[in-house]
Every structure is written in C-alpha cells, then in structure tokens.
Amino acid sequence: MKEIFINIERCTACKSCEIACAVEHSLSKELFSAIFETPLPAKRVHVEKAFSFSYPVKCMHCADAACIAGCPTGAMYRNHEFGSVNVNTDKCMGCWMCAMVCPFGAIIPDYGIKVAQKCDFCPDRLRKGDEPACVEACPTNAVTFGEVKELFKSKRLLSAERAAKAVLVREDKEITPLEMLRNIGNI
Amino acid sequence: MKIVIIGNGVAALNAVEAIREIDKNCGITIISKENESFYTPCFLANYLSGEIAKDRLYLKNERFYDEQRVETIFGNAVAEIKVEERSIRLSDGRELFYDTLLIAAGSNPIMPKLPNIEGGGVFSFKTMSDADRIISNLKKINSAVIVGAGFIGLEVAEAFIKKGVGVTVIERDNRVLPRMLDNETAELVTSHMEKNGVKIMTGKEVKAICRKKGNIAGIDTKEEIIPCELVVIAVGVAPNLEMIRDNSIKVDKGIIVDDGMRTNIPNIYAAGDIAEMEIQGERKINPIWFYAAKGGRIAGLNMMGLKKRYAAPFTDMNVVTLFGLPVFSAGIQRGSKTLKHQDSKGIKKIYLDENECINGVQLIKDVAKGGLYLSLINKRVPYSLAGG
C-alpha cells in the first residue's frame, strides 16, 4: 500500500501543493479555468508555519482513524482500494464530529453546503497510475509517494552512506573538522 | 462460542464488526427493545424539522445482520441478567444463554418527577419513536416548551421553529449548554437562538406541568405560568440499568468497567452510554457517539481474547450546530488563565491551568481545528509550545 511521506526539512512553503490540490478538486481540473469557478475549489492541504519550519498539514489516513469512529452518519469510511480515509459527501450531514476528533486539524468543513472535505488521496489520479497532485507539484520532494518499506530502505541506505562517508573523510588527514562536517552535510 | 449483545446502537455494532474481524463463525445475538435496524440518533432533530427523510437515519439495513450472521431479537427488552446461570431473561419470558455478554443498552432520558408529567403531550427526545410521536402531534399545536437547554433541547427548539411552532426553552442553570460553554460564550449562543425566534429562560426551575382536561396548558415555574400545548423534556440521560437486578455486577451511576471495557464479572463487558469507566480511581460516563464507537470496538476485540485498552482519556467534548452556527467545546471550561481570540472566522476561547496546559477550549463558528485542541488537552502539551 502506497502512502504520502512528508519531509519537513525540505518544505520551503512555496504552497505549490495547495494550488495543485485545489486544481485537482476543481470541476475543470485546469488552473486557468479553476480560478473562475464559484465557489472557488478548496484545497485540502494547508502549509502551516511551525517555528522556523513550514509543514504541509493534511489528512494522515490514520490506521485507527478517529474520524471514522466519530462519524455518526457512516459517511467517513476506509477506501480499501488505496487504504485511504474518505468521506462520502452524499451521507455527510455536516455535524463536524470528525473535526472534533481529528488530531491533525485535517478536516476542512464546508459550512455552506454542510459537508466535510478532506484529502481524498486523489483516487482519479491513482487509478491512472499517477501520483497524488500535491506530490507531483512539490518541487523539492518534501512530499513524496511510495511504499513504506521502500521509504525505510532508502532511509537506511542514507544513514549507511553517511556513516561510510564520515569514515572516509576522517581518514583524509588533510581535511579540517569543519570541512568534514560540511562534507557530511552535502551527502 | 455464543455471544449475546444487549443493545443495537453504535457500541453494539462496533463490537459486532470487531468480533467478525477475528471470528467469522461464532454465534452472535443482538437484543434491542426498539424495533428498528441500526440508526443514528444524532440527526433526529433534523428528521423532526423535516430537513432529512427518515431513511437517512438508518445506517444498516436487515441485510447487514444476515451478512454478518447476527441473530436479532428486536422489540424485546431484557428483564434480567442472571450472572450465575450465564443467561438473560427477556420481557416476553424467553431465556437466552451466553458464553460472553456485552451490555450496550445505552441510556434513557431522565424524566423528572414533576406534578402532571404523566399523560399525553409530554415527550422525551432520544429515540426514533420519540421523534415520530412528536411529529404526529406537531400539526395540532402552535407553542411548545422545552425543559433543558443542553444540546438536545436547543436542537429540538431549532426544529420546532423550522416547523413553525413557537418555542420557549427553560433551563435550571444560569446559561444554555451548561456542560459545554461558559457564561460569555453561552450568552452568544443565547442571543443567536433568540434572533432566530427561540425564547430562552435561564435560571428557572420548573415546578409543575399544568393541564386542562388532561391536555397540556402550560409550564409552571416559580414566578409564572408559561402557556404551551406540548412539552419536551431534555434534561439529560442516565444509563439504562433496568436489567441489572442482582448485586453481582458492579454498578455506580453506570456499569463500572476498566479501560478494556471489562466489568467485574469475567465474561461480561459493557460499552457505550451505559458504561462508567474507572481508571485510577476516577469514574466517568461520557455518553457521546465517539466514545461509544471506540468502547464498543475495544469490548468486541477483548471479548475475542485480545488485550486492547482505551488509550485516550475520556475528555468531555461535543460539537453542535444551531441555526447554522457551529459550537465546539472540549475539556473543562475553568482555569487560571483565559485566552480569547475573535476575528471574522469566529471566536476561540481557551482556558489554561497553572502549568500553561490547556484545560478547555470553546470554538464558535469555525470548528475545524477542534480536534487539534482536543489532542493538545489529552497530551497535556503546554500552550506556548503549541504555538497558538
């Protein structure tokens, strides 16, 4: 099962993900016509400031999702095709119980039509074999899409590489400690 | 193994789904005193007002029970649980044996002992049949009184206004939504309700119901008589303990359970509005959908031999929308420091304790971040670290 990963160190708060998300959830799915739609298409990811970092806040599609337990209409459900948490807008009655229990603030209430909106994992794109819109739009790879196993593997490879390079750098006596640190940082 | 579940609400259904994840074959029997498939009670006021049709309330149909191979005994209350015999006696006299029992019988509306409360024209508002009975009486009347300004009382008031019935809400406490809000935010909700035509009287005790030739004539408070033709009692709910007749199951206000939804009897579990959770000496009933769903699931898994525990504390919380105005509350609305923020998006009010941790949060209008605050309350994160 593929998931979206967020690397906070890489986010530059460019908000490309927000725009791509809103466009994907517009009627036309085209930026230039989407901006003329009423109501304006809503984004389901919000880049928020956290100390000196920025972070794209979105639904984490929790394994034990509080919003599914909290939904008294059966509108919030697990999509087993992609493992995502989705909302059936025909069943949703806008009671905001999901917003009450979501620990990430990832539910976006549409108070006008009384329907909860949230990240839906871009099912249309996934069925075509594409990545979710926010992932495709992210220019720094702060948001990536893949198998959890692969993510762990790449993290292990990265730390192995860093350890190996640290050893190589130390054996090079010419280098100063500061340069050594810089070199590790470049890896 | 033979499992019997008393109740057909959200706790019972979550337990069934949890049990079937582990064992597809064990016998499950659900007993309910109501004669309905599983429905949501959270939108009964929207049904009362005519905003939604009745079929939108049903979350499962008969097919669900067949598919999950659950035997149903509907329209039949449990008269007694015989712990020694491992059996239950139904109101029609039938006796049923169980290996494991889940008591998820929910709660009953509290009916205060007021003079003249017995008889027609006085209704509670908890079940589908309550709503149906009020609907069948609404055409005949022009004015109603609701006793209790909790969220059910206010939701019913909104429904009555939408049906063209004049309505007065009488609350014993000094404010509306007393379990959710403080005086300041309650005042906002009061003026919002009044703007929409609801008359609200707080700090008033109801002394008696007045009748003329059996029909409702009014409500007698200490100061005055408020004329009306129909009364809805919405002063809260209490666990439905009518089937607990012997002393072997430990009971206080509800059935005492631990954080695995186990009662003091090894093969008996309880979940939902009827369960009173005891953790580290502290007891609490929290009769809302979310805790019932969670508790039902945990009970179901533990009945199958797993060892699941309730992770989060039982924080008070609720969210209600009144005439289009969402109101959210979590935690305790008291503290050594108060923070308030108001802008076009709404009002946010936060109570902090002496360690700068969040005690309680009230949100009016924009409630999207409610869950975020709830998790800060549960995790005792100092507010300064949460960043505001």
Contacts between the chains, C-beta under 8 A, distances in Angstrom:
chain1	res1	chain2	res2	distance
A	50	B	387	6.8
A	51	B	387	7.6
A	66	B	290	7.4
A	66	B	371	7.2
A	69	B	14	7.5
A	69	B	290	6.0
A	69	B	293	4.1
A	69	B	294	5.4
A	69	B	297	7.2
A	70	B	289	6.7
A	70	B	290	4.2
A	70	B	293	6.9
A	72	B	10	7.4
A	72	B	40	4.7
A	72	B	41	8.0
A	72	B	42	3.9
A	72	B	43	7.3
A	72	B	289	4.7
A	73	B	40	5.9
A	73	B	42	7.5
A	73	B	43	7.1
A	73	B	56	7.9
A	73	B	59	7.2
A	74	B	40	7.7
A	74	B	59	4.6
A	91	B	56	8.0
A	93	B	43	5.7
A	93	B	46	6.8
A	93	B	52	7.1
A	93	B	56	7.8
A	94	B	321	7.0
A	95	B	42	6.2
A	95	B	43	7.4
A	95	B	319	6.9
A	95	B	321	6.8
A	96	B	319	4.9
A	96	B	321	7.1
A	96	B	326	5.8
A	96	B	328	7.2
A	96	B	367	5.2
A	96	B	368	7.9
A	96	B	370	7.2
A	97	B	42	7.7
A	97	B	289	6.6
A	97	B	290	6.6
A	97	B	319	6.2
A	98	B	371	7.8
A	99	B	319	7.1
A	99	B	328	7.7
A	99	B	367	5.5
A	99	B	368	5.2
A	99	B	369	7.7
A	99	B	370	5.1
A	99	B	371	5.9
A	100	B	290	7.6
A	100	B	317	5.9
A	100	B	318	7.5
A	100	B	319	4.6
A	100	B	328	6.2
A	100	B	330	7.3
A	100	B	367	7.2
A	100	B	370	4.6
A	100	B	371	5.7
A	100	B	374	6.7
A	101	B	290	5.7
A	101	B	317	7.9
A	101	B	371	5.0
A	101	B	374	6.6
A	102	B	370	8.0
A	102	B	371	3.7
A	102	B	372	7.5
A	103	B	371	5.5
A	103	B	372	6.6
A	103	B	374	7.2
A	103	B	375	3.7
A	104	B	371	7.3
A	104	B	372	6.9
A	105	B	368	6.3
A	105	B	369	4.5
A	105	B	371	6.2
A	105	B	372	4.0
A	107	B	368	6.2
A	107	B	371	7.3
A	108	B	368	6.3
A	109	B	326	7.4
A	109	B	366	7.8
A	109	B	367	6.8
A	109	B	368	5.3
A	111	B	324	7.6
A	111	B	326	7.0
A	114	B	321	7.8
